[in-house]
Amino acid sequence: MAAPAFADHTPLPSQVTLVGSLQSELGCPGDWQPECGATALAPVAGSPGLFRASFAVPAGAWEYKVALNGSWDENYGAGGAPGGANIPLAAPGGVLTFTYDHATHRIVDDAPRALGAESAAHWVSRGLIAWQPPASAVRFALYTAPSGGMSVVDGTVVGGSAHPLGVRGAGLPSSVLSSFPHLAGFRALTVPSSLPVAEVLTGQVAVAGFDASGALVDATGVQIPGVLDDLYAGASRRSLGVSWSGRGVPSFALWAPTAQSVSLEVDGVGSVAMRRDRDGVWTAAGSASWRGASYVYSVRVFAPTTGRVETNTVTDPYSVALTADSSRSVLVSLSDPALAPAGWSRLRKPGAPAFTAAHVYELQVRDFSVGDPTVPAAHRGTYAAFTDRSSDGMRHLRSLASAGVSHLHLLPVFDFATVPERRADQAVPGCDLASLPPASEEQQACVEPVRATDGFNWGYDPWHYTTPEGSYAISPDGGARTREFRSMVAGINDAGLRVVMDVVYNHTTASGQAPKSVLDRIVPGYYHRLTLTGQVETSTCCANTATEHRMMEKLMVDSVVTWARDYKVDGFRFDLMGHHSKANMLAVRKALDALTPARDGVDGKSILLYGEGWNFGEVANDARFVQATQANMAGTGIATFSDRLRDAVRGGGPFDANPHLQGFGSGLFTDPNGDPVNGSPSEQQARLLLQQDQIKVGLAGNLRDYRFQSRTGAVVSGAEVDYNGQPAGYAASPAETVTYVDAHDNETLFDNLQYKLPQSLPMTDRVRMNTLSLATTALSQGVGFWHAGTDLLRSKSLDRNSYDSGDWFNRVDWSGQSSTWGSGLPPRGDNESKWSYMRPLLADPALKPGPADMASAAAGAASFVRIAGSSPLFALPSATEIQRRVAFPIGGPSQTPGVIVMTLDDTTGKDLDRRWERIVVVFNATPTATTQTLPGTAGRTYSLHPIQASGSDAVVKTARHTGGGTFTVPARTVAVFVS
């Protein structure tokens, strides 16, 4: 998932929409729909920039924010923050008025506010509360109310008991600020040692400040994660969820330290009281006869979002099995032989490559088979499709594995919230999509009404982290999901590929008292990251989790270990990893490294870890902790996606208003598309040479300290090459870089090239540029990464965000007989602003590849994975070895624009390659042949790599080396020479 873009200052909007969980109650088809006119606010006459509307809002707990111009491109949350936190609303029932001020971007409502609607105080340890009260406040008190209901009436806090607080003149100690750096400058209020802290935390707490005369000057609710971590540190060592004795008896453990009572509700048994331990864990013993029964917890707990004690019926956050549609947890043991497919205990996995030799193929489970006629109908779109060895899809995966692809990355397969899990409940579009014109609006209009209830979603909306998603199972009830998931893992392993899971621990699908909220209805206010005033942060898209809190980190680590040990998953890709701390990720790595084949059946040290190290949101620039961002992960061995080579090869960036910006792989300067957005020829050349430096750094593992001759002629390090004001190189080891040119986010590589290459360019040349772009990832040092189908010219009909676009815009034809280009204009919400660019392209029949084009692309792409696997020089283990052996001998201002020459040398240091001493790779992205003279190659014999010499690409076979040290390579070609 990519970071959203927002405007700081924008013109008056054409539409202002109240968006939130209440929209469906106010006449919209669903919730969180910025395009819905039923909740639009109207301009206030005589007050430019002010918008207002009144609605009859049912009583209840809701969340909302404001979206402008009918899309998410510009939206504001709490405090007017761009993309900010959802604003909680405790509606008493009746008409409420909402007002939006475009000058401040703030939206407010006129609902009555009880004390605690905002929580600007932070209880950071047993004895300290941090707060920023008005300067006039000189005396302070903590107010407590076991049942909630506190309010401020006529300048007095009513409904609670007061406890005087002291003031620590030195402010917050460094030990606190190291855990809460965002609270620097806050006043430190001391809590009396006589206060029964554990007891008062089970009710409502608030802090008030008074001036010298005793008048109340402010009062606010209190955020409690810090004090909970301090009081209940021992809980992190407990085993939570359901544990099974050797005799098959289950025991239950739920961490709910602020709960007033917890009971276990077991289907067919009734209510079972649970006992609270001193560490806040509630426990109960069960019976062996309960195996297979469904259960929930009944948690009586104070909820800040409603201001009262609630009795919440919730599933187990440590669930490993669920009923269909995740309404109840199910009692199963993952060691039960009935949940294991045949041969599971003896499963033989493909060998684990060094991380620097890994090549990953990213795939969504439903995409893989839902439209494949060679898969049995009952298996399509499910885990079971990976057991159908003779299907087109499995044949393609086996061919990739034989070429050298090592890992299959699966988009979310944990339990997510947005797809009905019973197939009979999944809606389908009601028209003949295939019969519609290639540039029509009709396809997306037909898909739109069923998007919320069809069978497709990427799944980045986690509900239960450690249970397989039910919509991918033939039978979504209970432990059947587990068996089917394991069969999928075995099928993928049998095809020669290791399995990577895409995990999303940075947010949950819901928070507060929402029906699909789990964590926040057990320990309200703990598991989610809050703003300084207590609203849930949503910079990730949804309710951000706070893995900096001890028990949220524990949940993440425990979940990852379960997937690795009990499902034999071989790698994990962390969504928005920069929203986790570096310490979180090191804890995951440590826990996995402790898994051994002898004890756990898996080698944890062979498990691949990588993620999105983007730096944005409330945690940006290490505001709350040292983040797991690109630069910060240097030295950890955990990889991050590099956007440096991606953007240099593709051209532009993911959020360009004009998609015609070209790059090295799309014809910048050498094959201009004529759009003025690319600048003058001299500007294009300068930008292209910078891109070539960025690509060279990427080919060398995106190392910060790698040194080479730059475009200026100076010898520079990777960190000294510019990338949008940041260092291009940031890694300390090649194992810390994932090199890619497309992924599930944004347009596919082929669609990107369709935008950027001259429209008149023949399809054969488009295929060559697709292959050349993929070669930059296959032949780079570090982890290579391809989006599924990119080797087959996969198109999503230019959809830039197909997460909920349905099967039609996400389909893949593994037989290579039918391109998905020209499937109609993609869904309006994320794409309408570029429809004017899309129409002439989608309508052009010359831009639709045929079977021969797809076959050529697949063969060309696979050849570069084979070449990468043919020599260890393409997978060097360290920065030292890369500096010693990888070079770019032609640099400086006189280098050929559109051509990169890379050499790999096995004549220094330990002999790594038994066949070849030197390798020369020439990337010629220009429309003409190039001749490059390399220093030090005269007198040596170089031949075209045998994979290319014996391959199906007749063009590359014309590449030549002469004894004088010159290499001639045809247009739009990557040629590899060996000596």
C-alpha positions, 0 to 999 in steps of 0.5 A: 500500500502506498502513502496517500497524497494530499494538497496543503492549499487547494481551491474551493472544492466542488463537493464537500462530503461527510464521510464515515461509518454513519453514511449508510444510515444517512442515505448512502449505499455504503459507508466511507464513500466520498462520492455519495451526494446524500451526505454532501455539505452545502456552501454557507451563504455569505461565508466563503469556504464554509460548508454546512448540513444537518442530518438526523443521526441515529444514536450510537458511536460513529466515526467521520471525516471530510472528503473533497471533490468526491474522492479520497485524493483530498481528505481531512480528519481530526484537527484538520490534518490531511488524511488525519484520524477519524473523528469519533461521534457519540450521537444521542439520536436526533438532528446534528449539524456538521460544519466544514471550514476550508480555511482550516480544513476542520469539520466539527459537529454540534453533538454534546460532548461528555468529558473524555471526548478528547484525551490529551493527557497521557498516563505514561507510567505508574507514577507519571501523567504527561499533559500540556494544560493551559499556562494558567493551570497551577493545580491538578487532579485526577478524576476517576469514575468506575462506571464512566459518565463524567462531564463538565457542568458549569465549570465543575467536573461532576460524576467522579472522585478527585485525587490530587496530582503533584508536579515534577518540576524537572519535567518528564524524565529521559527514560519516559521521553525515550519511549514517548518522544512526541511528548517532549515539552509536556508537563509531568504530573505525579500520581500519589503512590496510595492510588489503587492504579489497577483498580481505577484503570477499569473505569473512566479517568480524566485530568483537570487543571485549575488556576490560582483561584481554584477555577477549572481551566481545562479537563481532558480524558487520559490515554493509558497505554503507557501505564498499562505497559508499565503495570502489566509488563509480565503479560508479554511472557504469557501464552495467550489464546487457546492452549491445549494440554497433552490430553486434549483439554483447552485452556483460555487466556485473554489479556484484558487488564481494564475489564471489570469482568470477562466470561467465556461463551461456548456454543452448547455449553453456556457462560463460563466465568474467567479469573483475572490474574495479576498481569491482567490476563483472564483465564479459564479451563475447558473440557476436551469435549469442547473441541470444534465448538465455537466461542466468544468472550463477553468483556465488561469494560469502560469504553472511552468512545462511548463514555460508559461501561460496555458489555462487548461480545468479541472473538478471540484476537488470537483466533486460529479458526473462525466460523464463516464470516468470522462471527465466532472463534472456533476451538481447534488445535493446529497440531490436530492431524485432522487439519493436516493434508497428507504428507504435511509432517514430511513436507519437503520444501525447495531449498532456501536460497541466500536472501541475495539470490531470492527472486519473488513473484507477487500474486493474489490468491483469487486472481490466480485461478478465478478465471482459469478454465483449466481449474475445476470450477469448485477450486477457482479463486481458492487455496485448492487451485494450487493443488491442481498441478495440470492447470495453466496457472500451476504450469506457469508457476512451475516454469518460473520456478525452473527459471529461478524464481524462488518465492511466491508472495501471496497478497493477504491471506489472513482473515480480512473483513471485506468479502463475504466468505460464502460463495453464494453470498458474493455478488457478481456484475450483471452484464456481459463485460467481455462484449463491451468496447475497450475504452468504454465507461460501461465496464466500470459502471457495471462493476461498481454496484457490486464492489462492496459485496463481490468476491474480490478484494486485495485484503488489506483490512485485517480482522483476525491476524492469525486465521486463514481468510475464509473466502479463499476456502471451499469450506470457510467454517472452522478448521477446514480453512487450515487444512486447505491453506496448508494444502496450498502451501504444499502445492506451491512448494511442490511447484518449486516455490517457497511461500511469502505471506503479505502481512498487515499488522499496521492497522485493523479494519475497525476500532472503537465500538464498531462491530468488526472491532476486536482489539479495541473492544477488549482493551479500549484505547490500547492497541491503536495509535492515537493522536495527541488528543486521543483520536485513532490515527488513520494515516495508513488508510484505516485504524493504525495499530500501535506496535510500539505498545508491548502487547501489540508487538507481542500479538504481531510477533506471536502471529508471525511465529504461528504462520511460520511454525504451524503453516510452514510459511517461508517469508513475510512482507510487511505492509507499511513497515515504516509504521512499525518500529525498527525494534518491532522488526528486530523482535520478529527476526529474533523470534523467527531465528529461534525456530529450528527444524528439530524442535519446530519443523522449520528453519527460522533463519531461512525465512525471508523478511522485507517490507515497505519502508515508507516514511510518512504519517504521524510517525514520520522522521522517527517522531514516536520511535526509530521507524523501520524505514529504508535508511533505518533498516541498514544493518538489520538484514531486513529488506525494504522496497527501493522506489529509486530504481523503480521510478528511474526505470518507469519514469515519474512517480506513482502520483503524477498528475500527467502519466506521460513522464518518461524514464530510462525504460520508457524512452526519456530523451532517446524516444520522446513521446512529445508531451511537454511535461518531459521538458526540453531535450537538454532537460530530458538528457540531464534527467536521464543521466541522473536516472542512470546513476540511480539505476546503477546504484540499484543494480549494485544493491542500492548500497549507501557506500558503493562508489562509482563514477557518476554522471558528472565525472566525480566518484560518488557514493550511493548516498550522494546520488540524489533521489527527490532530495533524499539519498538514492543509496541507503542499504548496508547490505544487498540483502536489505534491498528489494528491487522492483519495477511494478507491484500490486500498487499503481499501474502494472509495468505494461500499463505504465509503458503504454502511457509513456512510450510513443503511441505509434511504437510497434508492439514488438518494441513495447515488448522489448522495453517491458523485458528490458525493464524487468531485466534491471530487477533480475540482474540487480544485487539483492532481492528481485521482485516481479508482480504476477503476470508482468512477464506476460504483459499483464494489464489492468486496463490502466487501473492504478489502484485495483484493490476493489476493482473486481475480477474483471480488472484484475484477471490474468490469462496464464495460457497467454492467449488473451491480453486483458488490455482494453477491458474498459476504463477502470473504476471512476473513483481512483482513475477518472482524473486520467480517463482523458489520457486513457481513452485514446490508448485503450481504443487503439487496437495496435496497443493490444498484445497478441499471443505471440507478444505475450509468449515473447515477453514471457520467454525474454523475462524468464531468460534473465532470471536464468542468467541471474541464477547462472552465476553467483556474481549476480547474488553477491553476499556483501557490500564489500564483495559488490564494491570489489566485483561490480563496476560501471566502467562508462560514466561521466558526462560523455556516457551514452544516454539510454545505455548502462554498462555493468561489469562483474569480475571474478578475477579478484578475491575468492573464486566464486564462479567456476565457469566465467571470470568476467561478465559484461551486461549492456542495457541499451534502452535506446531505439538504435544499436549502441557500440560501447568500448570498455577499458580493460576488455581488449584482448579478451574473448567475450561471447554472448551468454549461452542462455541468450545465444540458444534462446528465442530472441533473434535480435539479441543474437546479433550482439557482438564483441570484438577483440578491440574491447567494443561491444555492439548491442541492438536497440531496446536490448539487454545483452550479457557477455561472458568471458 
